[in-house]
Amino acid sequence: MSDFLPTGIQLTYLVAASLFILGLKKLGSPATARQGNVVAAVGMLLAIVATMLDQHVLNYEMILLGLAIGSVLGAIAAYKVQMTEMPQMVGLLNGLGGAASALVAVAEFWRLLGNGEAIPLDANISMLLDVLIGGVTFTGSMLAFAKLQGLISGSPITFPFQQPFNASLLIAFVAGSAYLIVSPHSLPVFLGIVVVSLVLGVMFVIPIGGGDMPVVISLLNSFSGLAAAAAGFVVMNNMLIIAGALVGASGIILTEIMCKAMNRSLFSVLFSAFGTGTASGGSVTAGTTDKTVRSIDPEEGAMMLGYARSVVIVPGYGMAVAQAQHSVRELADQLERMGVEVKYAIHPVAGRMPGHMNVLLAEANVPYEQLHDMDDINPQFDQTDVALVIGANDVVNPAARSDANSPIYGMPILEVDRAKQTIVIKRGMSAGFAGVDNDLFYKDKTTMLFGSAKDMVGKLVSEVKQL
């Protein structure tokens, strides 16, 4: 039995890894995302059970206590956290994952130091990488959480000589790591590089503005996976290495997708904004312009929608804040009963995290076949009678296409201004998350419906029913 147990554990790890890969594949489509989540969760359950059977596990009481506390906190968070706060939740979980991985390295170093054991070179390098990636992930994610939650300003934070300071931190970490490779039992130096890694995480995020937050969240998610993989090398656990590598790779892929959606290179996100603050864009000009806008009431909006042949709904963060997704689904259903063709246009970075709008619309049971990505829907706007923009801003700003002086110039957008008529539901004329005034609001074919997304969509539903 003792000979079979290690083999059985590794075979279980293999099955779990296969379920992880299958789950990731299913997460690639809104139609199978929920199923993919369940498949991956089953894989994680198998991995945890197999690890608990490992003979190297010595303290089951503490592990079970941790599982109980974590399960209770996770269940409470799942029920209490609003969908609009999900980006903050993801940032928080990324940070906790990075912290857990870094603590594995710290604990292993402490154990080897306390036992007076020699620290092999490969284990030493793994611990150093784990501390660096895990520390940066922890404090960087906590800062991203604070920005998204509004605890601190979402604007870039810079100070004189910021880039030289960042460079000195990196040099200090490299120098400390080199010293530990030569003399691996120096506790003060090890604690020093732990502190440096935590400071680096803060310095990594503070100069990045709110417009880049979707990219930052994706990147930190990748970092949390890489930290877990490094922790796997520290404790020599194959499952942790595989799971961390999968998270790291998928996070990098998602980060690259987000960069393309914002017309930013990954190099630009990593280094141009690092220590500057110019990456996120320009000044807020909304409210200072003398341009005029045309506003309508819900009755006029309902007539435009009800007598249209085709309507494309563009959801944004304003819809998420107002929790208007169910009202939007009701409006779409009512329009379809009247013979109107309804589609949804989803921008890759709409909201504050990748897939934010997809999750909200799935919560309202919007049919998956009605969801269209940017490349698919843009050629159809010329034949669209009405584009209904609900709380979206930067992702529909024509300045990205026409104004070379705009900070968002070149960013791919949903080209709603090409529709025959555009209705924008918005509380006011404030700028978007990137801090840039929206030229769409002043177009001749654009009308503004001012008010809360949920309130205005509800009134549109009532008016459409009376047509």
Order of alpha helices (4+ residues) and beta strands (2+ residues): alpha-alpha-alpha-alpha-alpha-alpha-alpha-alpha-alpha-alpha-beta-alpha-alpha-beta-alpha-beta-alpha-beta-alpha-beta-beta-alpha
